[in-house]
Amino acid sequence: MKMKNPFPLLPLILLLLVVGWSEAGKAKVHITDDLDDIVDDEEDEAWKEWGKKKPSVPDEFDPPKIDHDKMSLSEIQHEIMSRQYGPVYGFVKLRLGTRRTRETVTEITKKWTKVLKTGGIEVNFMGVDLVTVMFTLQRGLDNLELKEFLLNQPEAYEVKIGDQVFRRPGDPPLDQVIKENLENEENKEVDDATAPKQEL
C-alpha cells in the first residue's frame, strides 16, 4: 500500500524559497548620475595641485640680503641658479663604455621627458650624439630638481648647466676619464705590437 504524502505542497514551497533567496542575492542597486549633492573632500591640496603648471614667477619676489663677500664662487652660483626664472639650456654627458645607437639615445631622452613631465617639470631632451644629450628647461626655477633627477639616472655621468659642471660625488671629471681610456687603449696597442706572435 502506498503512503500518502502528508505535506503535498512542501516541495513546491521549498523550491520557491530557494529561488527567491537566489534572486535576492542578485538584486541590482541603481546609482543615479545626479551627484550634485555629493561632497568629495578626501583630496588633499597636493593632489589638487598635481599636474598643474607652476607659475613662472612667484607672486612676491623679494631676494634675501646675502653678503657675497663671505661666500665662495660655487655658493654664489648656487644662489643665482636657485633664482633663475627664464629658460635654461644644458647638456648631459652619458656614461662611457656603453654601446649605444641613435635609437637608444632617443629612448633615453623620451623616458626622461615623460618622467619629468609627470612631476610638472617642462623640459625637452634632444640627442646630440651617442654620448651627449642637450636639454631645454622652460622654467629656470626647476634646474636644481632637474640636476638631482639627472644625476640619479644610471645613464647620466655629467650635467652641464651654463659654466657649471655637476657629477656624482667621487666621480672624476669626464676629461680625466676620457684621457685614462685613451691611455689604456694606447698601452694595449703597444702591448699587442710588442707581444711575440705565435705561428699556427
Residue, then its C-alpha position, 0 to 999 in steps of 0.5 A: m500500500k502506498m503512503k500518502n504524502p502528508f505535506p503535498l505542497l512542501p516541495l513546491i514551497l521549498l523550491l520557491l524559497v530557494v529561488g527567491w533567496s537566489e534572486a535576492g542575492k542578485a538584486k541590482v542597486h541603481i546609482t543615479d548620475d545626479l551627484d550634485d549633492i555629493v561632497d568629495d573632500e578626501e583630496d588633499e591640496a597636493w593632489k589638487e595641485w598635481g599636474k598643474k603648471k607652476p607659475s613662472v614667477p612667484d607672486e612676491f619676489d623679494p631676494p634675501k640680503i646675502d653678503h657675497d663677500k663671505m661666500s665662495l664662487s660655487e655658493i654664489q652660483h648656487e644662489i643665482m641658479s636657485r633664482q633663475y626664472g627664464p629658460v635654461y639650456g644644458f647638456v648631459k654627458l652619458r656614461l662611457g663604455t656603453r654601446r649605444t645607437r641613435e635609437t637608444v639615445t632617443e629612448i633615453t631622452k623620451k623616458w626622461t621627458k615623460v618622467l619629468k613631465t609627470g612631476g610638472i617639470e617642462v623640459n625637452f631632451m634632444g640627442v646630440d650624439l651617442v654620448t651627449v644629450m642637450f636639454t631645454l628647461q622652460r622654467g629656470l626655477d626647476n634646474l636644481e630638481l632637474k640636476e638631482f633627477l639627472l644625476n640619479q639616472p644610471e645613464a647620466y655621468e655629467v650635467k652641464i648647466g651654463d659654466q657649471v659642471f655637476r657629477r656624482p660625488g667621487d666621480p672624476p671629471l669626464d676629461q680625466v676619464i676620457k684621457e685614462n681610456l685613451e691611455n689604456e687603449e694606447n698601452k694595449e696597442v703597444d702591448d699587442a705590437t710588442a707581444p711575440k706572435q705565435e705561428l699556427 
